Amino acid sequence: MIIYIIKRVLWLIPIILCVTFIIFALLELAPGNVVDTMISDQMTEEDIAQLKEQYDLDKSVLYRYGKYILNLLQGDLGRSLATGRPVWNEFSSRFPKTLQLALTSLIIGVALAVPLGIFAAKRAGTIWDNLTSLFSLFALSMPGFWLGILLIIWFSYNLGLFPIQYDGTIRSYILPAICTGLMLMAPTTRQTRSSMLENIRADYLRTARAKGVPERQVTTKHALRNAWIPIITTIGNSVARTLAGSAVIETVFGWPGIGALTVNAVSRRDVTLACGCVVMTCIVYVLLLLLVDLLYAFVDPRVKTMYASGARKKRRRLNA
């Protein structure tokens, strides 16, 4: 298992190289640069030229990219071109807010998805199953920005129950958490229903019912336990996408997280800050997916046995 973890972590290197190069190339193709946001009417052409020289904008994009990668290999994410603050400080100050939103959304999404998926699977083919599937399909196909705007109009403008944007209170968590939780809930509900349908009519469950095991225990202890792996995969992927793709939700709700920081960096053509946010987000994304893979061994003993048997076979080959 240790070798598997090392291989997954090493895959971060080509991923980071590709992602950073794409960010550099896209911002190079976009009109304007960070100096354009600093130019004032009092500046002369010489002042503007000095600014461009200061930020290496008088050199090629390959030179700036190579310089950035050399610093990155030394563990230096650089400094924001717009504010001058270290990128790591900018990221670390915003990441807890994104993590809080993701965890709150995870609780809401899983609390809704798993019971709904079980409910639909046990009533497969009925109107309740169809209504549950329709609700999850509606939530799955709904754009996050549109749902967020609707929630703000209904509950903030019309009813005045929650603040429009983040203000530091608990109430400001509710609307963005519900919006993100519904998007996480939709695929998890469908996956829970599908996985439960594969297990709920299995022979071992009929045997358990024949032995007098209560139906709730049959569902939760036997059927759900064997259906967890694809459900965990869906949850893990959804949470990783929430952390990595939270820019839309955070922008709509004015949430001070990584997504909003990345959007601001791109709009100001702050290449160093944008690349730093993307690099750290990639690392978090890969580590989350790795954590999901490791959870398989704790949920399903067969996966743990597979890892152990693979390690024993490798030791035998080395001894031979």
C-alpha positions in Angstrom: 0.0 0.0 0.0 2.9 2.3 0.7 4.2 1.9 -2.8 0.8 2.7 -4.2 0.6 5.9 -2.1 4.1 6.9 -3.3 3.1 6.4 -6.9 -0.1 8.4 -6.5 1.8 11.3 -4.9 4.5 11.2 -7.7 1.8 11.7 -10.3 1.4 15.2 -8.8 4.6 16.3 -10.6 3.4 15.9 -14.2 -0.1 17.2 -13.2 1.3 20.3 -11.6 3.6 20.9 -14.6 0.7 20.6 -17.1 -1.7 22.7 -15.1 0.7 25.6 -14.4 1.8 25.7 -18.1 -1.9 25.9 -19.1 -2.5 28.7 -16.7 0.5 30.6 -17.9 -0.5 30.1 -21.6 -4.2 31.1 -21.1 -3.3 34.3 -19.1 -0.7 35.1 -21.8 -3.4 34.8 -24.5 -5.9 36.9 -22.5 -5.8 40.6 -23.2 -4.0 42.8 -20.6 -1.6 42.0 -17.8 -1.1 42.8 -14.2 0.7 46.1 -15.0 -2.5 47.4 -16.7 -4.2 47.4 -13.3 -1.4 49.6 -11.9 -1.1 52.2 -14.6 -2.2 55.7 -13.6 -2.5 59.0 -15.6 0.6 60.4 -13.9 2.8 57.5 -15.2 5.2 58.1 -18.1 6.2 55.5 -20.7 9.5 55.0 -18.8 7.6 54.2 -15.6 5.4 51.7 -17.4 8.5 50.1 -19.0 10.1 49.8 -15.6 7.0 48.1 -14.2 7.0 45.6 -17.0 10.7 44.9 -16.4 10.1 44.5 -12.7 7.5 41.8 -13.4 9.5 40.2 -16.3 6.8 41.1 -18.7 9.4 42.3 -21.2 10.6 38.6 -21.5 8.9 35.6 -23.0 6.3 33.5 -21.3 8.6 30.5 -21.4 11.2 32.5 -19.4 8.6 33.4 -16.8 7.3 29.9 -16.7 10.7 28.4 -16.2 11.6 30.9 -13.5 8.3 30.1 -11.7 8.9 26.3 -11.9 12.5 26.7 -10.5 11.1 28.6 -7.6 8.3 26.1 -7.1 10.8 23.2 -7.0 12.4 25.0 -4.1 9.0 25.1 -2.3 8.5 28.8 -3.1 5.0 29.6 -4.5 6.2 33.2 -5.0 4.5 36.5 -4.2 1.3 37.9 -5.5 2.0 40.4 -8.4 -0.9 42.6 -7.3 -0.5 42.7 -3.5 3.1 41.6 -3.0 2.0 39.1 -0.2 3.4 35.6 -0.3 1.1 33.3 -2.2 1.2 30.7 0.6 -0.1 33.3 3.1 -2.9 34.2 0.7 -3.9 30.6 0.2 -3.6 29.5 3.9 -5.7 32.5 5.0 -8.6 31.5 2.6 -8.4 27.7 2.6 -10.1 27.2 6.0 -13.2 29.0 4.8 -13.4 26.8 1.7 -12.8 23.7 3.8 -15.6 24.8 6.3 -18.0 25.2 3.4 -17.1 21.9 1.9 -17.5 20.0 5.2 -20.8 21.6 5.9 -22.0 20.8 2.4 -20.8 17.2 2.9 -22.8 16.8 6.0 -25.9 18.2 4.4 -25.5 16.2 1.2 -24.7 12.8 2.8 -27.5 13.3 5.4 -30.0 13.7 2.5 -28.5 11.4 -0.1 -28.0 8.1 1.7 -31.5 7.9 3.3 -33.1 9.1 0.0 -31.1 6.5 -2.0 -32.1 3.7 0.4 -35.7 4.9 0.3 -35.8 4.8 -3.5 -34.1 1.4 -3.8 -36.5 -0.3 -1.4 -39.4 1.2 -3.4 -38.0 0.6 -6.8 -40.6 1.0 -9.6 -43.1 2.9 -7.4 -44.1 6.5 -7.6 -41.9 7.3 -4.6 -38.9 5.9 -6.5 -39.8 8.1 -9.5 -40.2 11.2 -7.4 -36.9 10.7 -5.7 -35.1 10.1 -9.0 -36.8 13.2 -10.5 -35.7 15.3 -7.5 -32.1 14.1 -7.7 -32.1 14.6 -11.5 -33.4 18.2 -11.1 -30.7 18.9 -8.5 -28.0 17.3 -10.7 -28.9 19.3 -13.8 -29.4 22.7 -12.0 -26.4 25.1 -12.5 -24.9 26.1 -9.2 -24.8 29.8 -10.0 -28.5 29.7 -10.9 -29.5 27.9 -7.8 -27.4 30.2 -5.7 -29.1 33.3 -7.2 -32.6 31.8 -6.6 -31.7 31.1 -3.0 -30.5 34.7 -2.5 -33.7 36.1 -4.1 -36.0 33.9 -2.1 -34.4 33.9 1.3 -32.3 37.0 1.4 -34.2 39.7 -0.7 -37.8 38.6 -0.3 -37.8 37.0 3.2 -34.7 38.6 4.7 -33.8 35.4 6.6 -30.2 35.2 5.6 -27.4 37.7 4.6 -26.8 38.1 0.9 -23.0 37.7 1.3 -20.7 36.3 3.9 -20.7 38.5 7.1 -18.9 36.2 9.6 -22.1 34.9 11.2 -23.4 31.4 11.3 -26.4 32.4 9.2 -24.2 33.3 6.2 -23.1 29.6 6.0 -26.6 28.3 5.4 -27.4 29.3 1.9 -24.0 28.4 0.3 -23.9 25.2 2.2 -27.4 24.2 1.0 -26.6 25.2 -2.5 -23.4 23.1 -2.5 -25.0 20.3 -0.5 -27.8 19.9 -3.0 -25.2 19.5 -5.9 -23.3 16.9 -3.8 -26.6 15.2 -2.9 -27.8 14.5 -6.4 -25.1 12.1 -7.7 -24.8 10.5 -4.3 -28.5 9.7 -4.2 -28.4 8.1 -7.6 -25.3 6.1 -6.7 -26.8 5.0 -3.4 -30.0 3.8 -5.1 -28.0 2.0 -7.8 -25.7 0.3 -5.3 -28.5 -0.7 -3.0 -30.5 -2.2 -5.8 -27.6 -4.5 -6.6 -27.5 -5.8 -3.0 -30.9 -5.5 -1.6 -32.2 -8.6 -3.5 -29.1 -10.7 -2.9 -29.5 -14.3 -1.7 -27.6 -13.6 1.6 -30.2 -10.9 2.5 -33.1 -13.3 1.9 -31.3 -15.8 4.2 -30.9 -13.0 6.8 -34.6 -12.2 6.6 -35.5 -15.9 6.9 -33.5 -16.1 10.1 -35.6 -13.3 11.6 -33.1 -10.5 11.3 -35.0 -7.1 11.6 -35.4 -5.4 8.3 -33.6 -2.2 9.4 -30.6 -4.3 10.4 -30.7 -6.1 7.1 -30.7 -2.8 5.2 -28.1 -0.9 7.2 -25.8 -3.7 8.4 -25.7 -6.0 5.5 -27.0 -4.3 2.3 -25.6 -0.8 2.9 -22.2 -2.1 4.1 -21.6 -4.0 0.9 -22.8 -1.0 -1.2 -20.5 1.6 0.4 -17.5 1.5 -2.0 -19.2 3.1 -5.0 -21.0 5.5 -2.7 -17.8 6.6 -1.0 -16.2 7.0 -4.5 -19.1 9.4 -5.5 -18.9 11.3 -2.3 -15.2 11.7 -2.5 -15.3 12.9 -6.1 -18.0 15.3 -5.2 -16.2 16.8 -2.2 -13.0 17.0 -4.3 -14.9 18.9 -7.0 -16.4 21.1 -4.4 -13.0 22.1 -3.1 -11.5 22.4 -6.6 -14.4 24.0 -8.3 -15.9 26.3 -5.7 -15.3 29.5 -7.6 -18.8 29.9 -8.9 -20.5 29.3 -5.5 -18.0 31.5 -3.6 -18.4 34.3 -6.2 -22.2 34.2 -6.0 -22.3 34.3 -2.2 -19.3 36.5 -1.7 -17.6 33.7 0.2 -13.9 34.5 1.1 -12.5 31.2 0.0 -10.0 29.8 -2.5 -12.4 29.9 -5.4 -13.1 33.6 -5.1 -9.4 34.2 -4.6 -8.5 32.4 -7.8 -11.2 34.3 -9.8 -9.8 37.6 -8.5 -6.3 36.6 -9.4 -7.3 35.7 -12.9 -9.3 39.0 -13.4 -6.2 41.0 -12.2 -3.9 38.8 -14.4 -2.0 37.9 -11.3 -0.3 34.8 -12.8 1.7 33.9 -9.7 -1.3 33.9 -7.4 -3.5 32.1 -9.9 -0.9 29.4 -10.4 -0.3 29.1 -6.7 -4.0 28.6 -6.0 -4.3 26.0 -8.8 -1.2 24.1 -7.6 -2.4 23.9 -4.0 -5.9 23.0 -5.2 -4.5 20.2 -7.3 -2.5 18.8 -4.4 -5.6 18.9 -2.2 -7.7 17.2 -4.9 -5.2 14.4 -5.4 -4.8 13.8 -1.7 -8.6 13.7 -1.2 -8.9 11.0 -3.9 -6.0 9.1 -2.3 -7.8 9.3 1.0 -10.9 7.9 -0.7 -8.9 4.9 -2.0 -7.5 4.3 1.4 -11.0 4.3 3.0 -11.9 1.3 0.9 -9.7 -0.9 3.0 -11.5 0.2 6.2 -15.0 -0.1 4.7 -14.5 -3.4 2.8 -12.2 -6.1 4.3 -11.8 -7.6 0.8 -9.9 -4.5 -0.3 -7.6 -4.7 2.7 -6.9 -8.4 2.0 -6.1 -7.6 -1.7 -3.5 -5.0 -0.6 -2.0 -7.5 1.9 -2.0 -10.4 -0.6 -0.3 -8.1 -3.2 2.4 -7.2 -0.7 3.0 -10.9 0.1 3.3 -11.8 -3.5 5.9 -9.1 -4.1 7.9 -10.3 -1.1 7.9 -13.8 -2.5 9.1 -12.7 -5.8 11.9 -10.7 -4.2 12.9 -13.7 -2.0 12.9 -16.0 -5.0 
